[in-house]
Amino acid sequence: MAATAPGCTTLDETQGRAVPSTKPARRILALYLLLGFSAGLPFYMFNAVLTLRLARHGVDIVVIGFFAWVALLPTFKFAWAPLLDRYSIPGFSGFFGRRRSWIMLSQLGIFTAMVAMALTSDDSNLPLTALFAILLAFWTTTLEVAADGWRIELAPTQAEQGPVVAANLWGYRSAMVAAGSGAVLAAALLDWTWAYLIIAVAAFLPFPILAAMRPEPDARTGRGAALAGGLAVSVVTLLVAALATALAGWAVLAAAESAGFSSKTNVTPIVLGIAMLPFVALAFALPRIRRLPPGADRTMNGLVGPYVELFWRYGYTVLPVLAFVSFYRMGDVLTLTLSHPLWNAAGYSLEQISMADGAVALVCSMAGVAVGGLMAARLKLVPALALGALASAISNWIFVWLWWHEPSSAVLYISAGVDQFGHGLAGAIFVVYLSMLVSPRYPGTQYAFLSGFAFLLPRLLGGAAGAIQTQIGYDGFFMLSGSLSLAAVIFLPVIARARARTADLPEGETP
């Protein structure tokens, strides 16, 4: 089966390599602008907007920090990413293909989860708020996994990735801005229920566009039958996912309570210990993986093979690579965790925050993504990554200036603009870098692992952000987060020399 899209390449899945297409490149750019928009809208609603909502309802800052752990879910997307590479959604896939079938299911999940968050917007039951936020995070992440796998198949080279990544991030960050600004303004004029309902409807708009697109070349059913069958399967899937999440959440809360875990527990040492576990496990496994013969991953279970292939190719170099990616997005994640509570604590109104998250953030974010995409396409990746790390650090340090300055709209807008530009620039470069590390045999799964692992340490620390802030204040917190982001450059000399293992690849295999 050949995976196709309105873009510049197709993927011959039997050979595992991209094949040039004569279709105009602007169509794949438009597609990924749409997919980025579709994923960006819900992300802000279980992250920055939710932390602001909780702060306005008087929830303790430490508990708000715990809600940042909802964003940990995308970090573990590697656990279910192989399913998206191997299976499709019955009904939808007969007409729309595997990748689109997962995207459409995910959009239905996003819509229902956000409606549920709207109906519980008073936050009187925090476990229920957390349940629906987790479901929203899960379906948002699933959409991103499907879209990322498709993107890497369709644009396999660094030169191709730059424009597609920029288009995707333009859509993603413009949607984040629209969600942040629109939701906060709606909450100011109406209430939080309407804020979430409005964004839920906006997030669902790409669904009919995807449903109206042309079928896959090997479509087996008609459009109407595919939609009817896919919707029926989706209802069952969404209910099962909600029930499983509720049971898992109940078990986790019960275990935490029995262990004496509370908002007064010092979670920072626990977080750091957990963050070290993947590195320790990988260090023990690498010697055995390196001794495997070429192509051993092909004989393994589909849930294991993609990761073995990645570690086999890079060997021990994968450890500093993973350390580098863990630090690189530190500033972006930690800023998103406490920037809105900081604005609230500094006395800014919802209307001012809406403007900062709206026009200011949109223009600056688009500019940052454009510059980052251009740098990724024109410069060598190592110097581009270094400049991105510096931009990310400055984007955090600007909030120290805001905290010590007398509140004014100008200060808020300058800070938000610098933040969005720097993190947009760093994000575009980073996506291209990760895309260049994956194998064409497992693009979706390996990218899901790398991009998920990149946020493991930042999001673990994000959950402890409230506790850290109570110890060192907002200024100390943002000085620390910017410094951690800049610390990624320490690993650049090592990863600059990283080379994939190619000498022993099977004949015909592309590194």
C-alpha positions in Angstrom: 0.0 0.0 0.0 1.4 3.4 -0.9 0.7 6.2 1.6 -0.2 9.3 -0.4 -1.0 12.9 0.4 -1.5 16.2 -1.5 2.3 16.8 -1.4 5.6 16.4 -3.1 6.5 12.8 -2.4 4.9 9.4 -1.8 6.1 6.5 0.3 6.5 3.0 -1.2 5.9 1.1 2.0 7.2 -2.2 0.6 10.6 -0.6 -0.1 10.6 1.8 2.9 11.8 4.8 0.9 10.4 8.1 -0.4 9.7 8.4 -4.1 9.5 11.8 -5.8 6.1 13.0 -6.8 5.0 15.5 -9.5 2.3 17.0 -7.3 2.8 20.7 -6.3 4.7 21.2 -3.0 2.2 23.9 -1.9 -0.5 21.2 -1.4 1.5 19.4 1.3 2.4 22.8 2.9 -1.3 23.6 3.0 -2.1 20.1 4.5 0.5 20.5 7.3 -0.7 24.1 8.0 -4.1 22.5 8.6 -2.8 19.6 10.7 -0.6 21.9 12.8 -3.7 24.1 13.5 -5.7 21.1 14.4 -3.1 19.9 17.0 -2.3 23.3 18.4 -5.8 24.3 19.5 -6.3 21.6 22.1 -2.7 21.7 23.4 -3.1 25.1 25.0 -6.4 24.1 26.6 -4.9 21.3 28.8 -1.8 23.3 29.4 -1.4 27.1 29.7 -5.1 28.0 29.6 -5.9 25.3 32.2 -3.2 26.6 34.6 -4.6 30.1 34.3 -8.2 28.8 34.9 -7.0 27.0 38.0 -5.2 30.1 39.2 -8.3 32.2 38.7 -10.2 29.7 40.8 -7.7 30.0 43.6 -6.1 26.6 43.3 -2.8 26.3 45.2 0.3 26.9 43.0 1.8 23.6 44.0 -1.3 21.8 42.8 -1.3 23.8 39.6 2.2 22.5 39.1 1.0 19.0 39.5 -1.5 19.6 36.6 1.6 20.2 34.4 2.1 16.4 34.6 -0.9 16.0 32.2 1.5 17.2 29.5 3.7 14.2 30.4 1.4 12.0 28.4 2.8 13.1 25.0 6.3 12.1 26.4 5.1 8.4 26.5 3.6 8.4 23.0 6.2 5.9 22.0 4.2 3.3 23.9 1.3 3.4 21.4 3.0 5.0 18.4 3.9 1.6 16.8 0.1 0.8 16.7 -0.3 3.8 14.4 2.4 2.5 12.1 0.9 -1.0 11.9 -2.8 -0.7 12.2 -5.6 1.6 10.9 -9.1 2.5 12.2 -11.8 0.2 10.6 -14.3 2.2 8.6 -12.3 5.3 8.1 -9.3 3.6 6.6 -11.2 1.9 3.8 -11.5 5.3 2.1 -9.2 7.7 3.8 -6.2 5.5 4.5 -4.3 4.6 7.7 -2.8 8.0 8.6 -6.0 9.9 8.0 -8.1 7.4 9.8 -6.1 8.0 13.0 -6.2 11.7 12.5 -10.0 11.7 12.2 -10.5 9.5 15.3 -8.2 11.8 17.2 -10.2 14.8 16.2 -13.4 13.2 17.5 -11.6 12.4 20.8 -10.3 16.0 21.1 -13.8 17.4 20.6 -15.5 15.2 23.1 -12.8 15.7 25.8 -12.9 19.5 25.4 -16.7 19.5 25.7 -16.3 17.5 28.9 -13.8 20.1 30.2 -16.3 22.8 29.4 -19.0 21.1 31.4 -16.7 20.8 34.5 -15.2 24.3 34.2 -15.9 25.3 37.8 -13.0 23.0 38.9 -15.0 22.0 42.0 -13.9 18.4 41.3 -10.2 18.5 40.5 -9.8 14.7 39.8 -12.6 15.0 37.2 -10.9 18.0 35.7 -7.7 16.0 35.5 -9.4 13.0 33.9 -10.8 15.1 31.0 -7.5 17.0 30.6 -5.6 13.7 30.3 -8.1 12.5 27.6 -7.6 15.7 25.7 -3.8 15.3 26.0 -4.0 11.7 24.8 -6.1 12.4 21.7 -4.0 15.5 20.8 -0.9 13.4 21.1 -2.3 10.6 18.9 -3.1 13.2 16.2 0.4 14.5 16.3 1.9 11.0 16.0 -0.1 10.2 12.9 0.7 13.5 11.3 4.4 13.4 12.2 4.8 9.9 10.6 3.1 11.1 7.5 5.3 14.2 7.3 8.5 12.3 7.5 7.4 9.8 4.8 6.4 12.6 2.5 9.5 14.9 3.1 12.5 12.7 3.9 15.4 15.1 3.4 16.5 18.1 5.5 15.8 20.5 2.6 12.3 19.2 2.2 11.6 19.1 6.0 12.4 22.8 6.6 9.4 24.3 4.7 7.0 21.5 5.8 8.0 21.9 9.4 7.6 25.6 9.2 4.1 25.3 7.7 3.2 22.8 10.4 4.5 25.0 13.2 2.9 28.0 11.7 -0.4 26.2 12.0 0.4 24.8 15.4 1.6 28.0 17.0 -1.1 30.2 15.4 -3.7 27.7 16.8 -2.0 27.9 20.2 -2.3 31.7 20.0 -5.9 31.5 18.9 -6.7 29.1 21.7 -4.9 31.1 24.3 -6.2 34.5 23.3 -9.7 33.4 22.2 -10.3 31.2 25.3 -9.1 33.9 27.7 -11.1 36.6 26.0 -14.2 34.4 26.0 -13.7 33.6 29.7 -13.4 37.4 30.4 -16.6 38.2 28.5 -18.6 35.1 29.2 -17.2 32.3 31.4 -14.8 29.3 31.2 -17.5 27.0 29.9 -18.1 29.0 26.8 -14.4 29.4 26.4 -13.8 25.7 26.1 -16.9 25.1 24.0 -15.8 27.7 21.4 -12.4 26.2 21.1 -13.9 22.7 20.9 -15.9 23.8 17.8 -12.9 25.5 16.2 -10.7 22.4 16.8 -13.3 20.2 15.1 -13.4 22.3 11.9 -10.6 20.4 10.1 -12.6 17.1 10.4 -15.0 17.9 7.6 -12.1 19.2 5.5 -10.2 15.9 5.8 -13.5 14.0 5.2 -14.0 15.9 1.9 -10.5 15.2 0.6 -10.0 12.6 -2.2 -9.7 8.9 -1.3 -6.6 6.8 -1.2 -5.7 5.2 -4.5 -6.6 1.8 -3.2 -9.8 2.8 -1.5 -12.0 -0.2 -0.8 -15.3 1.5 0.2 -17.3 4.7 -0.6 -17.0 7.9 1.4 -20.4 7.5 3.1 -19.8 3.9 4.2 -16.3 4.8 5.5 -17.7 7.7 7.5 -20.5 5.7 9.0 -18.3 2.8 9.9 -15.5 5.0 11.2 -17.9 7.0 13.4 -19.4 3.8 14.9 -15.9 2.4 15.7 -14.9 5.8 17.1 -17.8 6.0 19.6 -16.8 2.6 21.1 -13.1 3.5 21.1 -13.7 6.8 22.9 -15.8 5.2 25.6 -13.3 2.5 26.2 -10.5 5.0 26.4 -12.4 7.2 28.9 -13.2 4.2 31.1 -9.6 2.9 31.0 -8.2 6.4 31.9 -10.7 6.8 34.8 -9.7 3.4 36.3 -6.0 4.1 35.9 -6.4 7.6 37.4 -8.3 6.2 40.4 -5.5 3.6 41.0 -2.8 6.2 40.8 -4.6 8.6 43.2 -5.2 5.8 45.6 -1.6 4.7 45.5 -0.4 8.3 46.0 -2.7 8.8 49.0 -1.7 5.6 50.6 2.0 6.6 50.2 1.4 9.9 51.9 1.9 12.0 48.8 0.4 15.5 49.0 0.9 19.1 47.9 3.4 19.5 50.7 5.6 16.7 49.6 9.0 17.7 48.2 8.7 16.2 44.7 11.9 17.5 43.1 14.2 14.7 44.3 11.6 12.1 43.2 11.3 13.7 39.8 15.0 13.8 39.2 15.3 10.2 40.2 12.6 9.1 37.8 14.2 11.1 35.0 17.4 9.2 35.4 15.8 5.7 35.0 15.6 5.7 31.2 19.3 6.6 30.9 20.3 3.9 33.3 18.2 1.2 31.6 19.5 2.2 28.2 23.1 2.1 29.4 22.6 -1.5 30.5 20.8 -2.5 27.3 23.2 -0.9 24.7 26.0 -3.4 24.8 23.7 -6.2 23.9 21.9 -4.2 21.2 25.2 -3.2 19.6 26.2 -6.9 19.3 23.1 -7.7 17.3 23.5 -8.5 13.6 22.4 -6.0 10.9 18.7 -6.1 10.3 17.9 -7.9 13.6 15.1 -5.4 14.2 13.2 -6.9 11.3 12.8 -10.2 13.1 11.5 -8.6 16.4 8.1 -7.7 17.6 6.8 -4.5 16.0 6.6 -2.8 19.4 10.4 -3.3 20.0 12.1 -3.4 16.6 11.9 0.3 15.8 13.7 1.3 19.1 16.3 -1.5 18.8 17.1 -0.2 15.2 17.6 3.3 16.5 19.9 2.3 19.3 21.8 -0.1 17.1 22.5 2.7 14.5 23.8 5.2 17.0 25.2 3.0 19.7 26.6 4.8 22.8 26.2 8.2 21.1 22.5 7.9 21.6 23.1 8.7 25.3 24.4 12.2 24.8 21.9 12.7 22.0 19.0 11.9 24.4 20.6 14.1 27.1 20.8 17.0 24.6 17.2 16.7 23.5 16.1 16.5 27.1 17.6 19.9 27.9 16.9 21.7 24.6 13.2 22.3 25.1 13.4 22.8 28.9 12.8 26.6 28.6 9.7 26.2 26.4 8.0 23.7 28.7 8.7 25.5 32.0 7.7 28.8 30.5 4.4 27.3 29.5 3.8 25.9 32.9 4.1 29.1 35.0 4.0 32.1 32.6 0.2 32.4 33.0 0.2 32.0 36.7 3.0 34.6 36.8 0.9 37.1 34.8 -2.0 36.4 37.1 0.1 37.0 40.2 1.6 40.2 38.7 -1.9 41.6 38.5 -2.5 41.5 34.8 -6.2 41.3 33.7 -7.7 38.6 31.5 -8.1 41.2 28.7 -4.4 42.1 28.8 -3.4 38.4 28.9 -5.7 37.7 25.9 -3.9 40.4 23.9 -0.5 39.1 24.9 -1.6 35.6 23.9 -3.3 36.9 20.7 -2.0 39.4 18.2 1.4 39.8 19.9 2.1 36.1 20.2 0.8 35.3 16.8 3.1 37.8 14.9 6.2 37.0 17.0 5.7 33.2 16.9 5.2 33.2 13.1 8.3 35.2 12.7 10.3 32.9 15.0 9.1 29.8 13.2 9.9 31.3 9.8 13.4 32.3 10.8 14.0 28.9 12.5 12.8 27.0 9.4 15.0 29.1 7.2 18.0 28.5 9.4 17.3 24.7 9.5 17.2 24.6 5.7 20.2 26.9 5.0 22.6 26.4 7.9 24.4 23.3 9.3 22.3 21.9 12.1 24.8 22.2 14.9 25.3 26.1 14.7 21.5 26.4 14.1 20.8 24.4 17.2 23.2 26.5 19.2 21.5 29.7 18.2 18.1 28.1 19.0 19.2 27.2 22.5 20.4 30.8 23.1 17.1 32.2 21.8 15.2 29.8 24.1 17.2 30.9 27.1 16.5 34.6 26.4 12.8 33.8 26.0 12.8 32.6 29.7 15.0 35.3 31.1 12.7 38.0 29.8 10.1 37.0 32.4 12.6 37.9 35.2 12.5 41.5 33.8 8.7 41.4 33.7 8.4 40.2 37.3 10.6 43.1 38.6 9.1 45.8 36.4 6.0 47.8 37.3 2.9 46.1 35.6 2.1 47.7 32.2 0.7 46.5 28.9 3.9 47.3 27.1 6.0 45.2 29.4 3.6 42.3 29.1 3.5 42.5 25.3 7.3 42.8 24.9 7.8 39.8 27.2 5.2 37.7 25.4 6.7 38.7 22.0 10.3 37.7 22.9 9.0 34.5 24.4 7.1 33.4 21.4 9.8 34.4 18.9 12.6 32.6 20.7 10.7 29.4 21.3 9.2 29.4 17.8 12.7 29.7 16.3 14.2 27.0 18.5 11.2 24.7 17.9 11.4 24.8 14.1 15.1 23.9 14.2 14.6 21.1 16.8 11.9 19.4 14.7 14.1 19.2 11.7 17.0 17.8 13.8 14.8 15.1 15.3 13.4 14.2 11.8 17.0 13.6 10.5 17.7 11.0 13.2 14.9 8.6 12.3 15.0 5.6 9.9 12.8 5.6 6.8 11.5 2.2 8.0 10.1 3.5 11.2 9.5 7.2 10.8 6.4 7.6 12.9 7.5 5.4 15.8 11.1 6.7 16.1 10.0 10.3 15.8 7.4 9.7 18.5 10.1 8.3 20.8 12.6 11.0 20.2 10.1 13.9 20.4 8.4 12.3 23.4 11.7 11.7 25.2 12.7 15.3 24.6 10.0 16.4 26.9 10.3 13.8 29.6 12.6 15.7 31.9 11.1 19.1 31.2 7.6 18.0 31.9 8.6 16.0 35.0 10.2 19.2 36.3 7.1 21.1 35.1 5.1 19.1 37.6 7.4 20.3 40.3 7.4 23.9 39.1 5.0 25.1 41.7 7.1 23.6 44.5 10.2 25.1 43.0 8.6 28.5 42.7 7.6 28.6 46.3 11.3 28.1 47.2 13.0 30.5 44.8 10.2 32.8 43.5 9.1 33.6 40.0 12.3 35.4 39.1 14.5 32.6 40.4 12.4 30.0 38.6 12.7 31.7 35.1 16.4 32.4 35.6 16.9 28.7 36.3 14.7 27.5 33.4 16.5 29.7 30.9 19.9 28.5 32.2 18.8 24.8 31.8 17.7 25.4 28.2 21.1 27.0 27.4 22.9 24.1 29.0 22.0 22.0 26.0 24.9 23.5 24.1 27.3 21.6 26.3 26.4 18.4 24.4 26.7 20.0 20.9 30.4 19.1 20.4 29.6 15.4 21.1 26.4 15.2 18.9 28.2 17.0 16.1 30.4 14.0 15.7 27.5 11.5 15.9 27.4 9.2 12.9 24.8 6.6 12.2 26.2 3.0 11.8 26.0 2.4 8.1 28.9 0.0 7.2 26.9 -3.1 8.2 23.5 -2.2 6.8 21.8 -4.8 4.6 22.2 -4.3 0.9 19.9 -1.6 -0.5 19.1 -0.2 2.9 19.2 3.6 3.1 20.7 5.1 6.4 
